[in-house]
Amino acid sequence: VIERVVENWLTSANERQYQIPFCQVLSSEGETVIYASPHGALEQGKDVITIGADKVPCAYQLKAGRITLTGWQAIRGEIDELVELPITHPSVPTRKLHRPYLVTNGAVSDTVLNRIESTNRVWKKYNPKPLRLIQSGELVTRFVRAHGSFLPRETKDFSSFLELIVKGGSGPFDKERFSSFLESIVPIRPSTHVLPRDVGRAAASAVLLTSYIVQGCEREQNHWAVFEAWIVTASYILAAASKHRTPVKWWVRSFDLCELAAVRALESLCQECVENHTLFTQGDPFTDGAFYPVRITILAGTLSALSLYHRLRSEKWEHEFFVQELLLAYTKRIQVWGESAAPYLTMAALELEQHGAHARSEQLIGQLVATIVALNGSKGRGLPNPYYEPEGAVRLISGMEPTNPELFTGNSYALEPLIEFLARRLARGMLTHFWERITRIHFAGFQPAEEWEWFRWRAESGSLDHRMPNTPQSWAALLHSAENAPSDVPSLLGDRPSFMPFFGLVFPHRFSVGFLRSLERAIQQHS
Amino acid sequence: MLPDFPKSRKELSEKLRLHLRLRVQEKSPWAALGREYTQHEGRAFSYEQIIDESKRVVETGFEEMIVPIRVEFKDIPDLVGEALFRKLDEMADSIAEQTSRMGQRRMNEATQLAGTAIDAGGQPFTQELFLQSESARDWEFNHLTGQQEGVYIAHPQTAERMHKLWQEWKKDSAFMKRVAELKARKYEEWRDRESRRKLVD
């Protein structure tokens, strides 16, 4: 069945959609991927550059669909560049001859095959290594082989896999179900030791399976859902690596591909926002008003996270000022649907600070604190906790879940990290104003029993701890504690600061005191 | 499998669970008054208790409640309407009883530890005992009205006796003066506690 799944997916994918999983296949086969063109645009005819297992550099150009003679003539210039121009990359010695590959997820007509054979003789004077062709049949075989034994085995897991594939892609990504499926692939359940090689193979398989599952979202250009899917997969790779203490070299390529795919999804979302002329409205105007502020909050948070990602990697990013303008113009439209909105607002606040808008940033967090203390410190239902995703929270507060009796008053998961955020900015006046109401709420925080469970959608073991705010609270003590080093963040997360903004958005229930301290510290070091 | 309707049955099941929950709250003051909290992951939790103005962390986990239910195949077709709600009520009785027992046990443990528990040792409930127990605990007042807030939980027979006693005690001006003095002192203590809810140097 997996052959059919791969075949169906491959035939419907464009070259951009199968680029990352193809990189994963190459990596699983022993090649070292050193470059994948970030925007899908051709760089001297080369979409992917690798160093082969035999140390020979390889360059791949990816195409979608059947290549006929007309198509061949249209791409001939790019193919000439692919074959003739040497690879210019710091990891490849100059003048080292490369193996060129033309890859298509369709078939190549016989006339084109003849052309390739004859042209190879002409190219020989520039590059003695002939152009090789990879067509759909070979691709399917190599994809299936890359999965190894890490495929859903139980009927319920396979059924879940197929349901995830056929599910419509226009709504929020079903992270809970997807996580449950990934737990049948990534070796986190067995208590016995798993070999590093198997962690690597499982990670590779997870990357490929994610590609098949997000095809519906990609078809709908639902970039937010695609982003969330890849971050969940990346997190599960970290979970397995952390659980089995697997050396980085076995899994880092798969992790990096997940991160790259997530970044690409957000880049596409940003591009859509840049080109948007409808003030970010969408669909039926009679129902959009209810969800518009939620959409704005998600856009503010995700695009800020993308900007922070580039900062944390010391990369210049072309849309940095677009994000700044969006934040300044639209933060008044932001809506706190629940505590899972806290990471989104925090990313926006941190990005605003990078543009010197400190007052706006503190105001944003201050408003969030005001909302939490007003709703969770009084009678009523309170603000849904971070275990409620945006849609779930909106449904709950709008009365669309009449049989759900859960109450949230008296506790808050996000309040303590937000208080520390304000304390680090010496916003004493604001905190003095709020403190009386803050003391009526208990700080809640979940601490997974084992570090690797941080990266699971729901940890099996761990403790939910409640603490009472101090009455009175010493400002000096609060400041001292807020400036303490982060203590409870897993090293695999702390070592990857650029991944942190994404992780915080996709796993809002891990947004804790330690997480925010660690993220802010990293941003400070890169500013 | 036989023809079935899982989606609608799931919805119905959720409605029945809500009904059961509300019935339990009607039957057990502990279920109605206790703070509810849903834990979405992990198996343990901790919370703080204030003992003599210092905090103590209580680390604990879940306690299982078991309600044995027996339904014969022959009864299932008729388990609708009143029959179904009768069955749910039986379950609610058992859950409410277990909730109350657990609440009482936890309250006893906490009050023993805090030194606010008064054991009458089987003796009649007297004015002195009342003042002693009221004096031992913190009182809460409404911020806007200044009215004392709180709920007494007692067995229905005890509650009736206490009510009768109170009607008598209300006529005792010396006793009521002591109650008023206690209330004034407790109000001051509450004000003092409330004034500590602030950020200081």
HADDOCK unambig.tbl for C-alpha pairs under 7 A between the chains (distance, minus, plus):
assign (segid A and resid 403 and name CA) (segid B and resid 14 and name CA) 6.07 0.50 0.50
assign (segid A and resid 403 and name CA) (segid B and resid 15 and name CA) 5.81 0.50 0.50
assign (segid A and resid 403 and name CA) (segid B and resid 18 and name CA) 6.02 0.50 0.50
assign (segid A and resid 406 and name CA) (segid B and resid 38 and name CA) 6.76 0.50 0.50
assign (segid A and resid 407 and name CA) (segid B and resid 36 and name CA) 6.86 0.50 0.50
assign (segid A and resid 407 and name CA) (segid B and resid 37 and name CA) 6.96 0.50 0.50
assign (segid A and resid 432 and name CA) (segid B and resid 198 and name CA) 6.58 0.50 0.50
assign (segid A and resid 432 and name CA) (segid B and resid 199 and name CA) 5.37 0.50 0.50
assign (segid A and resid 435 and name CA) (segid B and resid 197 and name CA) 6.60 0.50 0.50
assign (segid A and resid 435 and name CA) (segid B and resid 198 and name CA) 5.42 0.50 0.50
assign (segid A and resid 435 and name CA) (segid B and resid 199 and name CA) 6.27 0.50 0.50
assign (segid A and resid 436 and name CA) (segid B and resid 197 and name CA) 4.81 0.50 0.50
assign (segid A and resid 436 and name CA) (segid B and resid 198 and name CA) 5.53 0.50 0.50
assign (segid A and resid 439 and name CA) (segid B and resid 197 and name CA) 6.27 0.50 0.50
assign (segid A and resid 458 and name CA) (segid B and resid 41 and name CA) 5.52 0.50 0.50
assign (segid A and resid 459 and name CA) (segid B and resid 41 and name CA) 5.59 0.50 0.50
assign (segid A and resid 459 and name CA) (segid B and resid 42 and name CA) 5.72 0.50 0.50
assign (segid A and resid 460 and name CA) (segid B and resid 41 and name CA) 6.18 0.50 0.50
assign (segid A and resid 460 and name CA) (segid B and resid 42 and name CA) 4.88 0.50 0.50
assign (segid A and resid 460 and name CA) (segid B and resid 43 and name CA) 6.94 0.50 0.50
assign (segid A and resid 461 and name CA) (segid B and resid 42 and name CA) 4.36 0.50 0.50
assign (segid A and resid 461 and name CA) (segid B and resid 43 and name CA) 5.63 0.50 0.50
assign (segid A and resid 462 and name CA) (segid B and resid 42 and name CA) 4.48 0.50 0.50
assign (segid A and resid 462 and name CA) (segid B and resid 43 and name CA) 6.12 0.50 0.50
assign (segid A and resid 462 and name CA) (segid B and resid 44 and name CA) 6.14 0.50 0.50
assign (segid A and resid 463 and name CA) (segid B and resid 42 and name CA) 5.72 0.50 0.50
assign (segid A and resid 463 and name CA) (segid B and resid 43 and name CA) 6.41 0.50 0.50
assign (segid A and resid 463 and name CA) (segid B and resid 44 and name CA) 4.46 0.50 0.50
assign (segid A and resid 463 and name CA) (segid B and resid 45 and name CA) 4.68 0.50 0.50
assign (segid A and resid 463 and name CA) (segid B and resid 46 and name CA) 6.96 0.50 0.50
assign (segid A and resid 464 and name CA) (segid B and resid 44 and name CA) 6.34 0.50 0.50
assign (segid A and resid 464 and name CA) (segid B and resid 45 and name CA) 4.38 0.50 0.50
assign (segid A and resid 464 and name CA) (segid B and resid 46 and name CA) 6.27 0.50 0.50
assign (segid A and resid 465 and name CA) (segid B and resid 45 and name CA) 5.45 0.50 0.50
assign (segid A and resid 465 and name CA) (segid B and resid 46 and name CA) 4.65 0.50 0.50
assign (segid A and resid 465 and name CA) (segid B and resid 47 and name CA) 6.01 0.50 0.50
assign (segid A and resid 466 and name CA) (segid B and resid 46 and name CA) 5.99 0.50 0.50
assign (segid A and resid 466 and name CA) (segid B and resid 47 and name CA) 4.71 0.50 0.50
assign (segid A and resid 466 and name CA) (segid B and resid 48 and name CA) 6.78 0.50 0.50
assign (segid A and resid 467 and name CA) (segid B and resid 47 and name CA) 6.19 0.50 0.50
assign (segid A and resid 467 and name CA) (segid B and resid 48 and name CA) 5.94 0.50 0.50
assign (segid A and resid 468 and name CA) (segid B and resid 48 and name CA) 6.78 0.50 0.50
assign (segid A and resid 471 and name CA) (segid B and resid 196 and name CA) 5.10 0.50 0.50
assign (segid A and resid 471 and name CA) (segid B and resid 197 and name CA) 4.72 0.50 0.50
assign (segid A and resid 471 and name CA) (segid B and resid 198 and name CA) 6.35 0.50 0.50
assign (segid A and resid 472 and name CA) (segid B and resid 196 and name CA) 4.76 0.50 0.50
assign (segid A and resid 472 and name CA) (segid B and resid 197 and name CA) 5.21 0.50 0.50
assign (segid A and resid 472 and name CA) (segid B and resid 198 and name CA) 5.03 0.50 0.50
assign (segid A and resid 472 and name CA) (segid B and resid 199 and name CA) 5.87 0.50 0.50
assign (segid A and resid 472 and name CA) (segid B and resid 200 and name CA) 6.63 0.50 0.50
assign (segid A and resid 473 and name CA) (segid B and resid 198 and name CA) 6.26 0.50 0.50
assign (segid A and resid 473 and name CA) (segid B and resid 199 and name CA) 4.85 0.50 0.50
assign (segid A and resid 473 and name CA) (segid B and resid 200 and name CA) 6.02 0.50 0.50
assign (segid A and resid 474 and name CA) (segid B and resid 199 and name CA) 5.83 0.50 0.50
assign (segid A and resid 474 and name CA) (segid B and resid 200 and name CA) 4.91 0.50 0.50
assign (segid A and resid 474 and name CA) (segid B and resid 201 and name CA) 5.38 0.50 0.50
assign (segid A and resid 475 and name CA) (segid B and resid 199 and name CA) 6.01 0.50 0.50
assign (segid A and resid 475 and name CA) (segid B and resid 200 and name CA) 5.72 0.50 0.50
assign (segid A and resid 475 and name CA) (segid B and resid 201 and name CA) 5.19 0.50 0.50
assign (segid A and resid 476 and name CA) (segid B and resid 201 and name CA) 6.23 0.50 0.50
